[in-house]
Amino acid sequence: MTVIADLATFWSDAAGFMATSEGGEELSREQVTFVPPVLPSARVICIGLNYVAHVEEGSFAAQPMPKHPTLFARWPASLAVDGDAIAVPANEEGLDWEGEVVAWVGAPLADAIPEQALAAVVGYSTFNDVTARRAQKLTSQWILGKNADNSGPIGPMIPAHEVGDLRDGLRITTRVNGHTVQDAKTDEMVYTVGDTLAHISTTFTVQPGDLLATGTPSGVGYARTPPWLLKPGDRVEVEVDKLGVLRNTVVVKSTKGDTFRN
């Protein structure tokens, strides 16, 4: 593999670096520790309830789809990568899977229109918005349940021009121990990437390196009868057309505050 740039330099011209094949030092896989390519200052903005069937299976089934997307945040420290272990927090019976797609923003957006916002997306990745449901449901705010240590594995960034428009329908499949639990397409999303980023940009400027997690389809564990949560030893995979497969194993949380990177 080839070193392209340090993180800050990359995000100063993400589109340019994504378009070039030139690089610097060559490194072997054994010399590299993989981490999400996320700036410490990045905002990880997430859409909740973006698929009608997911709304209908859960706690908000009796409510109409809101005019505007429900948004919540993850901290960059909550993210992980393919192959990382995901630990069950001490007060949780297990964790829930949420396979989805993340869009990476490569240019500033302020008071943008949807077409401008979509054009600012430089890449997409497979994402698993793994959720601590007990913590999430303690209050009306979801942030605690969405920020367990290393709970949000994210895949390699694929250039936007190679992926195309999510409205064309990329297939999202989530598997637990080989059993398919989610199977949907991105053209089922209610709130699109361009519309959502434009909406956000009217309140605060979206910066290069910010991420938009686009929401999960139906098939999550807590909505099943009986509920099905990820336990230590379970292997969860999220596969998205053109974006690849994320594979992560659930483990018992260490008492030492380990980050669980392999």
N, C-alpha and C positions, 0 to 999 in steps of 0.2 A: 504494500500500500504506500501511497505517496502523501507527504505532508503538503497541504495546500497553503495554510496560513494559520496564525494563532486566532483564537476565537473572536477577539475584538476586531481584528483586521478583516476577518471573513465577513462579519456582519456590517462592516462599513461599506461593502460592495458585494452583497450576497449574490445578486443576479450575475455579476461579472465572474465571480469565482465558480458559480454553478455552471457557467457556460464554457469555461476553459478546461482544456485537458492537460495544461502545463502544471507542474508541481515542483517540489523541492526534494528534500531528503526521502529516500526510500527506506521503509521500516518493515520488518516482518511482523506478523500477527502477534508473535510471542513478546515483542517489544512494546506492545500497546495495551493500555488499559482503556476500555471503551466507556465513555460517559455521554450523556445527552449533550448535544452542541448548543447549550442554552446559556445565555449571558446571566450573570447573577442578578442583574436588574430587570430581566425579562418578565413580562406578565403572561401567565398561562391562563387564558380566558376560556371558560368552558360553557357550552350550551347544555342546559338540562331540558329534557322532555322535547326532543326534536323529531320524534317519530310517533305518529298517531297511535300505532299499535302498542308502543311502549307506554304511552300515557294511559291507554285503556286497561293495561294489565296491573297498574300500580295504584298508589295512594290517591292520585289525582283523577281517577277514572270518571268521577261524577262531575268534573269541571270542564268547561269548554277550553279549547286551545286558546291561550292568550294571544293578543295582537302582536306583542313583542316577545322575543325569546327570554326565557329565564336564564340568567347568567350567574355563574359563581367562579371562584378563583382557586387555582392551585399555586403553591409556591414552587419555584424551580427545584428546591431541595427535595420535593416529593417525587421527582421523576427518577426513572431507572432505564435500563436498556435491555435488549434481548439477552436472555441467559441469566440475568440477575435473579436472585432469590427474593421472594416477597414474603415478609413476615406478618403473621397475624398479631395485631395489638393485644395487650394483656387482657383487656375487658371485652373482647369480641369473641363470639362463638365461631366465627369464620369470616371470610371476605367474599364480596360479590364481584363478579366479572362485568365489564362493560366494554365490549369491543367497539372501536370507532376509528375515525380518521382525524388527524391533526393537520391544520394548514399553517405553514410558516410564513410570516410577513417579512418582506425584504425591503420595504420602503416606508417612510413616514406617511401616516394617513390622518388628516384633520379635516373634518367636515366634508368627507369624501362622498361621492355618489357610488352606487354599487359597482358600476363598471370599473371605476378607478380602484376601488378596494380589491376587486378580484384580480386586477392586473398587478397589484402589489404582492400577491402571493407568489413566492419563489419555489415552493416545494410542498410536498405532502408526505405524511408518514402514517404507518399503522400505529395505533395507540390502544392501551387497555386502561381505562379509567377505573381501576380497582377501588372498591368502596368499602369502608368500614360502616356497615349499615346501622349498628347500634348508635355509634357516635353521630352519624348523619341525622338520625331521627330524634335525638334528644331535644333539638330546638328547630325553629323554622329556618335557620341558616345552615347550609350544608358544608361549610368550609372544613370543620373538624373531621367529618367523615371522609373527606376527599383528600386529606393531606397526611395520611399515615406514611411513615418512613419508607422511602423507595417503593411506593405503591403504584406508581404510574409508569410502567414500561413503555418506551417509545422506540419505534424502528428507525432505520436509516432514512434520511431525507432524499426523496426522489424528485427531480426537477419537475416543476409544474407543467412544462410543455410536454413532458413524457407521459404525464398522468391524464391530462385533458380536463374537461369540465365534470365535476362530481354530479352535475345534473344529468349526465349521460348514464349514470348508474353503475358504480363499481360494487361488486359483491363483497359483503362483509360476512365472515363466518367465524364464530367463536366455538372452540372445542374444549371440553374438560375431560381429561383422561381419555381422549379420543372420541368422546361422545359430542355430537353437534348440539349446541345449546342456543346459538343465535345464527340466523341466516336471513340476510336482507340485502337491499341495494341502496346506494346513496341517493338515488333519485326519489326515494321515499321521504327525504328530509323536508320538514316544513319550512325551516328558516335556512336560507342558503348562505354560503360563505360570503359572497359579495354583499348581500343585504345586511348580514349581521355585522361584518366589519365596518360597513358604512354607518350603521346605527351606533355602534360603539364610538366611532370617531367623532361624532357630534358632541360627545361628552368629554372624552380625553383623547389626546393624540396617540395613536397606535404607532409603536416604534419598531424599527428593524430588529428582528430577533424575537418579537412577541409571537405567541402561538394562539391559535383558536382550535380548541377541541370541539368537534361538530356534533357530539351527542351519540347516544347508543340506541340501537333498535330494541325491539321486544326480545324476551327470552332470558331476562336477568333472573338470578337465583331467588331473591327474596320474594318475588311474586308467585313462585311455584307453590303447589300444595303436595307435600309439605315443603317449606322453604329449603333450598339447596345452597349451601355456602361452601366456599373453598376451604379445605382443611390442610394441615401440614401433610406433605407428600403428594398432594394433587398437582397435576401439570395442566396449565392453561395455555391455549394457543389462540391467537387472533390472526386471521388471514384476510388480506384485502387485495383484490385484483390490482396488479401493477405495482403494489407497494410491499408485498412480501409477507412473511410470517413472523410473528413474535412468539417466543416460547419462554415461559417462566414457570418456576416451581415454587409452591408455597411451603414455608418453613415455620418452625416455632421461633418466636421472637427471642433474641438474645437479651440477657440482662446487662450486657456490657455496652449497649449503644452501638453495636457494629452496624456498618452500612450494608452488609450482605453482598457486596460486589464479588463476583467470582473471579 
